[in-house]
Amino acid sequence: MLRVTDVKQRVWPDWIDHDLTIVLAARTSMSVARAIAGVVTALYLAAEGFSGFRIGMLFLCVAVASAVMSSTIGLVSDVLGRKAFLIAVPLLASLAACVYAVSHLPVLLFVFGALGSFGRGAGAGAGNVGPYQPAESAFVAETVPEHRRADAFGRLSFFSSIGALIGGLLAGLARPGAALGAAATAAYRPAFLAAAGLSAIAGLLAFGLREPGRRRREGRVRFALPRRSWGMLWRFWITNGTNGMAIGMFGPFVSYWFHRRFGASPAEIGALFAVINAVTLISSLVAADIGRRFGTVRAIVGVRLLGGVLLIPMALSPDFWVAGVIYLVRMLAQRVGLPLRQSFTQSVADPDERASLAALSNLPAQGTQAGSQVLAGYLFDDVSLSAPMILAGALQTLNALTYAKLFGSFDSSATAAEPDDDTGDEVLPPPLPSGSVPQQ
């Protein structure tokens, strides 16, 4: 019989300390805001008269701005610290949401959409909280014991899911009907104001983080590329580049696709995303166990392969709820892969290059995602609503195979992390040397 104490230990184990508590609370609040924006942004832009291609162009600007911001944050935070970015970026997203709540001028929508990273992630994704994520990942990696790193990232994903569940329901604050122009701004205003308030809370919570001073080499501050992690970086560039193409074809357009394909309203889409986030909560908590059981890389490849394949039947679904069920299964798999990928990236990075590796490893993904978003907008307008998703499924399937080829030699065996009989603690394999090259 499952006891309450067992559930508590699974969700909130004793090794979660003061700083990780704050990070989890801030991540939850930010995920609520991101989920709201993930549902309503594309629908709001469509109500303002944006075509699919023009929405893709705005998302291109968002991707470019996010790439610049995340790369800069990754490099700078490895030297100057993480905390400042965990404060500043959510507050910037709050300002952007306030602008969206009061203005429908295209130039402001483009500028503040880019600064606020609107269109990054999706209402049922909840994993992407903005360009400060490299700093957040590095902070978490330095906060928890190494053998608990995958579990910590699993908790981040778990509380992101809770936030996204709430955000999906709050997306129903937008009741646009057939409103256009200024009327659409008023109709979507409550949703954007809610996103602004929750983003601000995330930034304010981060003031309570306790971060030690950064260690300086040779007595001075230096900004440098992650040279000791180069062996990992070029592999991530290849795999993340192809995955970014797939994500750009579909990720920012999820709510837009449901709206165009089935005529779904923000409330209906938000309810679907809330159901998905509720059902997939357990995925984040068991991700570390799955990684230990099958090997981290094998688990990542498996769930990414499943996610790519499922996009094709989803694109061809005849009904909103049929597509929703397929999307739910896909997100179950995606939630397992997210914390494993974050933990794997931090584990193979040099300790002094964690944030910069996390940021720069995603740089090609942001570039390819930017271009594929524009292509997706064109395909939505002039080819078919299914074409971007089918293409995204093929690209993500290819990406899974590439990931297996490049990182398979780094995988630990399924038995390497079994509990020690005497202590009950995990017996982990020795850490991989940062930047090492796997044996072919």
N, C-alpha and C positions, 0 to 999 in steps of 0.2 A: 504493500500500500504506500502510495506516494505521500510523504509528510510535508507539512507546510514549511518546515525548516529546510527540507531538501530543495523545494522550489525556490526558497529565498537564496540558498547557496548557489543554485544554478543561475539565477538572475543577478544577484548582488552578492558575490563572494567576498570573503574577508579581506582579500588582497587589494580591493578597490580603496584607494586612499583619498585624501582631501582634494588633490589636484585632479585626479581622474574623475572624481565626483563632479567637479565643476565642468570639466570638458564634456562629460556625458550630458549634464543639464543644458549646457550651451548648445551641444549638437542637437538635442531634442528640440529646443526652441527654434534653432535655425532650420531644422528639417521641416517643422510645421510651416514656416515661411516659404521654404523652397517648394514644398508640395502645393501650396496655394498658387504660387507663381507658375509652377509647372502645369497646373490645370488651366489657369485663366489667361496667361499671357498671349498665347497664339490665338485664342478665341477673341480676346480683346482687340488684337491687331486686325483680325479678320473683320470684326464689327466696325473698325475704323476705316475699312475700305482697302486693306492690304491684300494683295493677291498672294498665292502660295509662293511665287518667286520673290516677291518683295519681303515676305516674312523670312524666307531663306536668306536674303541679303542682310536683314537685321541680325539674324542669328550668326551670319558670317562675321559681322562687326563684334558681336558678343564673344565669339570664339577667339578672334584675334586679340581683343582686349584681355580676355582671360588668360591666353597663352603668355602674353607679356607680363601680366601681373603675377601669375603663379611662378613663372621662371624667376622673376626678380625676387619674389618672396622667398623662394627656395634657396637662392644663392645668399641673399642678405641674412636670412634667419639663421643659417648655419654659423654666421659670424656674430651677429648682434642679438640673436635670441628670437624666440617664437611668440612670446606673449603679446607684443605690440600688434602683430598682425591678426591674432585671434580677437583683438579688440576692434581694430580699425576697419577691417573688411566687412564684418557684419553691420557696423554702423553706416558704411557706405551703401550697402544693400538696402538698409532702412531708408536712407535718403532717396535712393532710386525708386523705391516703392511709393514714397510720398509723391514724387513727381508724376508717376503713372496714375496716381489717384486723382490728380487735379488737372492734368494736361493731356490733350490729344494732338499736340503739334508734332509732326513727324520727326523734326530734327531733335527734339527733346526725347522722344521715344527711342530714337537710335542711340543718342549719347548716353542716356541714363540706363537704357537696357544693357549697353555694353559695360558700364561701370558697375551695375548691380548683378551682372552675370545672369540676366533673365534668359531663359531658354536653355540653360545648362541643366541636364538631368531631366527627370520627369516626375509627375506626381506619384507614380507607383515605384519610382526608383529609389529615391530618398538617400542615395549614397553620396551624391555630390553636393557639398555644401558651399562650394565657391573656391576661388583661387587661393584661399589661405589653407587649403587642405594639406599641402606639403608641410607647412609649419605645424599643423595640428598632428599629422601622422608622426613627425619626428618627435614632437613633445610627448606623445603617448608612448612611443618606443623607448624614450629615456625615462619615463615615469614608472613603468612596470618591469618586473623581473623578466629576463629574456625568455624563460620557459613559459611565461604567461602572455607573451606578446600576441599570439594568434587569438587567445581568449579575449584579450582587451579589445582588439579590433572587431571581434565578434560582438562584444557589448556595444561598441560604437554603432555598428550596423543595426543591432537590435533596437537601440533607442532612436536611431534614425527612422526605423520602421514605425515605432510608436508615434513619433512626430509626424511622419507622413500620413499615418492613419488619421490623426486629428486634422491635419491640413487638408486632406481629401474631403472631409466633412465640412470644414470651414469654407472650402471653395464654393459651396452652395450659397454663400453670402452674395455672390454675384448672380443677379437675376435679370439678365439682359433682355429676354424676349426677342423682339425684333428691333431693339434699339440700335441706332447708328450715330456716329459722330459724337457730339457733346452729350447726347442722351446715353450713349454707351459708356462714356467716361463716368457719368453719374451712377450708372447701373453697376459698374465694376468697382467703384470707389471703395465700398466696405471691404471687399476682399483684399485690395491692395493696401488699405490702411491696416488691416489685420497683419498682413505680411510685414509691413513696416514696423509695427510694434514688436512683433516677435523677433525680428532681426536685431532690433535695438536691445532687447533683453539678452540675446546671445552675446552681443558685444560687451554689455555692462557686466555680465557674469564673469567674463574673462579677466576683469580687473582683480579678482580674488585669487588668481593663479600665483603660485610661488615658483619662480624660475631662478636657478643659480646663474651667476655670470658666465659668459662664454670663455672658454680657454683660448688664449691667443698663441699663435706660433711665432717664434723668433721675436717676441716682444711687440708685435704690431698686428693690426687687423688686416687680413688679406681676403679679397674676394677672388675665388678661383673655381674653375670647372672641376668636377669630381674625378680627378685623374686616377686615384687609387681604385675607383669603382668603374673604370672605363670598360672593363670586360663585361660588366653587367649592362652598362648604359647602352651600348650599341645593339645588344640583343633586345632590350626593351624598346628601343627606337623602331626596330623592325616590326615586332609584334603589336605594339601600341599604335603604330601607324596604320596597319591594316584594320585593327579594331576601331580606330577613330573613324575611318571611312564608313564602317557599318553603323556605328552609333549616329553619325551625322545624317545618314539616310532616314533614320527612324526616330531616335531618341527625343529630339526637341519637338517632334510633330505628333507625339502620341495622342494628346487630347484633340489636336486639330484633325487627325485621321479619324478618330471616333466620331467627331462632330460632322465631318464631311461625308463619311461612309454611311453612318447610321442616323444622322440628325440628332445626336445625343446632346443634351444641355450640360452646362457646367455642373449642376447638381447631380445629374446622372453619372457623369464621368467621375466626379469627386467621390460619389458613393462606391463606384466600382473600385477606384483606387484605394479607398478606405478598407473595403473587403479584402483586397489583395494584401494590403499591408498588415491586416489583422491575421490572415491565414499564414503569411510568410514569416511571422515573428520568430518562430522556432528555428527557421533556417539559420539565422545569425548565431544562435546559441550553440547549435550543433556543428557549426562550420569547423571549429578547431578539432573536434572529435573526428569528423570526416577526413580532415587533412592528416591527422595522426594515423587513421586506419588505412587509408589508401595511398598516402603520400601527397604532399602539398601540390606538386606540379600535376600529378595525375588527376587530382580532384579538380584543379582549375581547368585543365583541358576538357574533362568530362562535362562539367557544367556549361562551359562556353560552347562546346559542340552542341549540346542539347538546346541552348538558347538560340543558336543560329538556325538549327533545323526547324524549331517551332515557329519561327517568324513566317514561314511559307504557308502552313495551314491557317495561321491567323489571318494572313492577308486575303485568303480565299474564303473566309468564314461568311456565311449568309446572314448571320444574326449578331446583334450587339453582345448578347450574353454568351453566345458560343465563342466569339472572339475574346470576350472577357475571361472565360475559363481557361482558354489556351494561354492567354497573357499571364494569368495567375500561375500556371505551371511553369512558364518561362521565368517568372520572377522568383519562384521558389528556388530554382537553380541559380539564378543570378545572385541571390542573397547569400548563398553558400560561397560563391567564388569571390565576392568583394573583399571580405576580411582576410581571406587566404592570400589574395594578391597583394593587399597592403602589407600584411605581415611578411610575406616572402620578399618584397622589395626592401623593407627595412632590415631584414635579416642578412641579406647579401651585400648591403651597403657598408662602406667604411663608417664607423660611428661618427666621424666628424663631417660626413658628407651625406647624411641621411635626407635632410630636407632638399638639398640641391639635386640629389639623385631622383627623389620622388617627383620633383618639379620638372626636371629636364627629361626624365624618362617619358613623360606625357606630352612633351612638346610636339613631336611629330603627330601624335593623335589629335592634338588641338588643331594643327594645320590641316590634316586630311579631313577632319570633321568639319572644319570651316568650309572647305571646298565642296564636300558632299552634301552639305545642307542646301547650298544654292542649287546643285543638281537635283536634289529631292524636290525643292520647290517647283522647278521646271517640270519634273515628271508628274507631280500632283496636278499641275495646271493643264499640261498638254499631252500627257500619255495616259496614265491611269492612276488610280489611288492605290493599287496593289503593287505597282512596279517598284517604288522605292523600298518597300518592305521585303519583297522577294530578292532584290539585289543585296539588301542588307543581310539577309539570311545566308546567302551564298558567301559574302565576304567574311562573316563571322565564323562560318564553318571552316573556311580557308585559314582564318586566323588561329583557330584552335589547333589545327594540324601544325602550323608554323611554330606555335608556342611549345608544343610537344617536342619538336625537332630541336629547338634552340635551348630549352631549359630541362629537357628530360634527364640529362646527366647530373643535374643538381638535386634531384629528388631524393629525399630520405626514404628508407624502406618503411613499410607499414608497421613493422615491429620495433622500429627504433625508438618509439616514444611510449612504450608500454610502461605501466606503473611498476616501480620497484617494490618487491614483496615485503621488504623490511620497513621501508619508510612511507610507502604510499605515494611518493613523489615521482614525477616523470623522469625517466632516464633518457635524456636527449642525445642525439648524435653531436659530435663536435661541430662548432660553427663553421660554415663555409668561408674560406678566405675571400675577402672582398676583392672583386675584380678578377678572380681566378678563372681559368678557362677550363671547361669540362673536358674530360678525356673522351676522345672520339672513338 
